[in-house]
Amino acid sequence: MNRIKDAFNKKQKNLLNIYFTAGYPSLHDTVPLLKALSEAGADLIEIGMPFSDPLADGPVIQASSTVALANGMNLRVLFEQLKGIRQEVPETPILLMGYLNPVMQFGVDNFCREAAAAGADGVILPDLPLDDYVAEYQDIFRRHNLRPVFLITPQTAPERIRRIDELTDSFLYLVSGPGTTGGANTQAEGVQEAYFQRIEAMNLRNPRLIGFGIGDKASFQNACQYAEGAIIGSAFIRALEGVDDAPAAAKQFVSSVLK
């Protein structure tokens, strides 16, 4: 089973991938938010595994990780929360996004086994070196039917992009420009468009989702001109700040992007 590929086959344009941090706003919001996002029409869902030193995350997601860690979230708690999730969210792809250090401390094989048992389809580890993945972890990921997702930036060399495309059977995560998540997009529009068109012209086998700087209906629709869909994280986290009903806020946010 490849729920990720199924999602792209089912809906070939305008796919919405929503990121949220496990254990935020409160420890037990993880599963209710998952269900709400799926019911509202999110095509893929990324669950952030909070970490104290998130290199690629902007201040909004960093702050949510700090809260989640203080709430008591960790990998063991997350896997326990996700048990049985496929009975309630049978089709929507679930990806775990985080950093290599906590995964290595947990044990890569143990992590992949637990992630797969919990219903995850893929893993995004921005600081996982490609060569290390191939040499040490590829067989483990394959054994547990977990698909890696790698990030591509405007500076990524064409030969590396093609190698990434060969190494995964999920999607390519196109970082829209320089900086961390949640920041204003500082790429000049023409430069950004040329980057997206350059990737499209490579005729890669995996579909593409654009992330970083996507936060509302307008930016989502603009990104979807150049890829199969887009990823929203920080803007969604902001929409959860201080709310009394996180699942209701999630449904409202997805509706504001898709309607």
N, C-alpha and C positions, 0 to 999 in steps of 0.2 A: 504494500500500500504506500502511495506517495500522495498525501493530502495536499502538499504544496503544488505539485504538478496538476493535480485534479482541479485545484482552485483556479489556476491559470487557464486550463482547458475549458472550464465552465464559463469563465468570464474573462475575455481576452483583452479588455481595456478598462481603464478607470478602477483598478483594484485599490482598495484602501487597506493599508496595514497600520494598525494602531499599536503604539508602545505604551505600556505603563509599568511602574515599579511595583514588584511584589511587596505586599505589606504596607502599601500606602493608599489612601490616607491612614487607614488603620490596619492592624495586623490581619484581620479576617476579611478584608475587602477583596482579596485576590480572586477567589472563585466567583463571587457576585459580579465583579467587574468583567471577568471573562465571559460570563453568561450574557450580561447586558450588552457588551460590545458585539458578540456574535448575533444576538437577537436583533440588534439595531442595524446590522448589515455590514459590519467590518469583515473584509474578505480574508485577512490574516491578522493574527494577534501576536505581538512580541511581549513577553514578560521579562522585565528587567530584574536581574539578580543583583540586589544592592551590594555595593562594594565601597570601601572607605576611600579608595584612590582611583576614581573612574577617569581615565585619561581623555576619552573622547566626548565626555558628557559636559554640557554646559551647566550653568549655575542652577537652573530649574530642576533638572534631573539629579544633579548632585545633592540638592537640598532634599528631594524626595527620598533619595537613598539614605541620607542621614536620619530622616524621620523613620524610615522603614527599619533600619538597623536598631534604632532606639526602641522601636515597637517590639523587637525580638525576632525579626525575620532573618532567616539563614537558609541554606540549601536544604537541610533536613526538614525544617518547618515547611518550606515550599513544596517539597516532594510529598509530604504528608497531606498538605492541603489539596494537591492536585489529584490524589487518588480517587478514581472513579469519575474524573471529569469527562471522559469520553462517553459516559452514559448520558451526560447532560449537554455536551457540546461535541456531537459525533463527527462533524465534517470540517469545521473551521481549523485550518492549520495553526498550530501553536509553536512558537519559537522561543527559546530561552536566550536572552542576550546578557552578556556580562563580560568578565575579564578572567584571564587565564589563572591568576594566582589562587582564587578560591576554588576553582575547579581542580587544580593540581593538589591543593591541600586536601580536598575531598577524595582525590584519587580519580584519574581520568576514566578508568574502566568502571569504577563504582558510579561516578557521575553519569556516564552514558547509560549504564544499566538502569539507574534510578530515573533518569530523565525519560527514557523510552517507556519504562513501566508506568510512569505518570501520564503518558500520552503526548509527550513532546515529539515534534516532527523534525525540528532542526535546531541548530545552535549557532549563535553569532558571537564570536570572541574577537573583537577588533585588534587585540594585541597578540594574537596567535600567529607566529611567523609561518609563512607558507611552507618553507622547507621543513620546519619542525612538524607541521601537520602531516606532511607526506611521509617523513621518516619514522615518526613515533605514534601518530594518533589515527591515521587514515583507516587502518584495519579495524581499530576499536570502534570508530564511528560506524563503519560499514556493518560490523557484526551486530550492532544494536539498531541498525536501520535509522540512524540519525544523519541528517544532511547538513553539512557546513554551509554557512553563508559568509562570503568574503566581501570586504569593502573595496570599492574602486574609487579613486579620486582623480581630479583633473591632471595630477602629476603621474599617475600610474602608467608605466610603459606598456606599449601594445603587446609585447611578448608576455608580460606578466598577466595582462588582462586575458589573453588567450589561454594561459596556463590555468588561471582561476576558473575560466569557463569550462575547462576540461575536468577540473577536480570536483565539481559540484553538480548536483542534479536537483537544484532548487530554484534560486534566482540570484541575480547579481545586484548588490546593494551599491547604487551610484551615489556617492557623497556629492552634493550639489556644488560645493565650493569649499574654500578654506575655512578653518575654525572648528568650533565644537558645536554640538547639538543646541538648537534653540536660539542661536544668534541670528541677527539680521544677515541676510545673504549679501556678502560684499563682492561677489563676482559681478562684473559688468555683464549686462544682459547678452550682448553679442558674443562675449567670451564663453559664457555659460552655454549658449545655444550651440556654438561651434563644438564644444566638448561633448554635449549630448549627441549631436549629429555624427561626430567622429566615432563614438561608440556604436551608434546605430548602423553606420556604414560597415562595421566589422562583421556584420551578419553572424553574431554569436548564437549559440544554440539555446542558451538560457534566457528567460525573460528578465526584464530589468524593473527595479523599483528605485525611485529617487527619494533620498532622505536628506535631512538637515535643512532647516529654514522653511519647511512646509508647515503651515499652521492654520489654514482656513480654506474655504471653498475656492477662492480665487487662486491661491498658490497651488492648491491641489490640482485644479483643472489645468493650470499652466504646466505643471510638471508632467501631467498625463499626456501632454502633446508629444513628449519626447521619450516616453517609456510606457510600460503596461500599467503602471500605477505609481503610488507614492506612499511614503511613510510619515506619519505624524506622531511626535512624541511629546516634546516640551509643551506645546500648546494644549495638548490634552491634560498633561499633569497640572498645568495652570488652571484648567477648568475644574479640577477636583479640589483645589485649595479652599478649605473652609466650608465645604458643602455638607449638608445634613444627610443627603441621600446620594452616595457616590454612583450607584447603578443608574439612577434617574439622570444624573448629570452626564453620565457616559452616553446614554441613549440620545439625550438632547444634543450632545456634541457631534456624534456621528451623523445625526439628522441634519445639523447645520452645514456639514461638509458635503453630504450626498444629495440633499434635496435641492 
